[in-house]
Amino acid sequence: MQMIGACMKFIYPFFCALLVTAFMVASCVRHRETSEIITELKALELAKKEFVRSGRKVEDYRVSVETDSGGQEWIVWFDRKTEYPVPGGKHAVTVEKATGKAVFMPGE
C-alpha cells in the first residue's frame, strides 16, 4: 500500500506537468497561425490580382497604398494614367490584414 502511495506522489505531478505542457504547445501553435498579418507588399500583390479579375489592366493605372483609419485593412488605389484625372475615377481594392481577403470597389 505504501508503494502505491509513493507512486501516486510522482504520477500526479507528472500528469499535471504534461497537461500544462500540452496546453502551452497548443496555444503557441494557434498564436502563430493567427498572428500572420498581410504585409503591404503582399497586399499590393493580392490587390493587383483582384483588379485584373475586374477586367482592367494594372499598367494603365497609377497605384498607391494606404491603411484604413482602423488599421484593419490595406486600401490599394488605382488611378488611371491621364493628364487630367477624372473626379471619382479612382478604383480601390481593400485587403484585410488578418485574412488577405481582397474586395474590388469600382470608382464612379
C-alpha positions as CSV (number, residue, x, y, z in Angstrom):
1,M,0.0,0.0,0.0
2,Q,2.9,2.4,0.8
3,M,4.3,1.6,-2.7
4,I,1.1,2.7,-4.4
5,G,1.0,5.9,-2.3
6,A,4.6,6.7,-3.2
7,C,3.9,6.1,-6.9
8,M,0.9,8.4,-6.9
9,K,3.0,11.2,-5.4
10,F,5.1,11.1,-8.6
11,I,2.4,10.3,-11.2
12,Y,0.1,13.1,-10.3
13,P,2.7,15.9,-10.7
14,F,3.9,14.2,-13.9
15,F,0.4,14.3,-15.5
16,C,-0.2,17.9,-14.4
17,A,3.1,18.9,-15.9
18,L,2.2,17.0,-19.1
19,L,-1.2,18.7,-19.3
20,V,0.3,22.2,-18.8
21,T,2.9,21.5,-21.5
22,A,0.3,20.3,-23.9
23,F,-1.8,23.5,-23.4
24,M,1.3,25.7,-23.9
25,V,2.3,24.0,-27.1
26,A,-1.3,24.1,-28.5
27,S,-1.6,27.8,-27.7
28,C,1.7,28.7,-29.3
29,V,0.8,26.9,-32.5
30,R,-2.6,28.6,-32.6
31,H,-1.0,32.0,-31.9
32,R,1.4,31.5,-34.8
33,E,-1.5,30.7,-37.2
34,T,-3.5,33.8,-36.3
35,S,-0.5,36.3,-36.0
36,E,0.3,36.2,-39.7
37,I,-0.5,39.7,-40.8
38,I,-0.6,40.6,-44.5
39,T,2.3,42.9,-45.3
40,E,1.9,45.9,-47.6
41,L,3.8,44.2,-50.4
42,K,1.6,41.1,-50.2
43,A,-1.5,43.3,-50.1
44,L,-0.3,45.0,-53.2
45,E,0.1,41.7,-55.0
46,L,-3.3,40.4,-53.9
47,A,-5.0,43.7,-54.9
48,K,-3.4,43.7,-58.4
49,K,-4.7,40.1,-58.9
50,E,-8.2,41.2,-57.8
51,F,-8.0,44.3,-60.0
52,V,-7.1,42.3,-63.1
53,R,-10.1,40.0,-62.4
54,S,-12.3,43.0,-62.8
55,G,-11.2,43.2,-66.5
56,R,-8.8,46.1,-66.2
57,K,-5.0,46.4,-66.9
58,V,-2.8,47.4,-64.0
59,E,-0.3,49.0,-66.5
60,D,-3.0,51.7,-67.3
61,Y,-3.2,52.9,-63.7
62,R,-1.1,54.6,-61.1
63,V,-1.1,52.5,-57.9
64,S,-0.8,53.8,-54.3
65,V,-1.3,52.0,-51.0
66,E,-2.6,53.3,-47.6
67,T,-4.1,51.8,-44.5
68,D,-7.6,52.4,-43.3
69,S,-8.2,54.5,-40.2
70,G,-8.9,51.4,-38.1
71,G,-5.7,49.7,-39.2
72,Q,-7.5,46.6,-40.2
73,E,-7.2,46.9,-44.0
74,W,-4.9,48.0,-46.7
75,I,-6.5,50.2,-49.4
76,V,-4.9,50.0,-52.8
77,W,-5.9,52.8,-55.1
78,F,-5.8,52.6,-58.9
79,D,-6.0,56.0,-60.7
80,R,-6.0,56.0,-64.5
81,K,-2.8,57.4,-66.0
82,T,-4.2,60.5,-67.8
83,E,-3.0,64.1,-67.9
84,Y,-6.2,65.3,-66.1
85,P,-7.6,62.7,-63.6
86,V,-11.3,62.1,-63.8
87,P,-13.1,63.1,-60.5
88,G,-14.3,59.9,-58.8
89,G,-12.4,57.8,-61.4
90,K,-10.2,56.1,-58.8
91,H,-10.9,52.4,-58.2
92,A,-9.9,50.7,-55.0
93,V,-9.2,47.2,-53.7
94,T,-9.3,46.6,-50.0
95,V,-7.3,43.8,-48.5
96,E,-7.9,42.6,-44.9
97,K,-4.7,42.5,-43.0
98,A,-5.7,39.5,-40.9
99,T,-7.1,37.2,-43.7
100,G,-5.8,38.6,-47.0
101,K,-9.4,38.8,-48.4
102,A,-9.4,41.3,-51.3
103,V,-12.5,43.2,-52.5
104,F,-12.7,45.4,-55.6
105,M,-14.6,48.7,-55.3
106,P,-15.1,50.5,-58.7
107,G,-14.9,54.2,-58.9
108,E,-17.8,56.3,-60.3
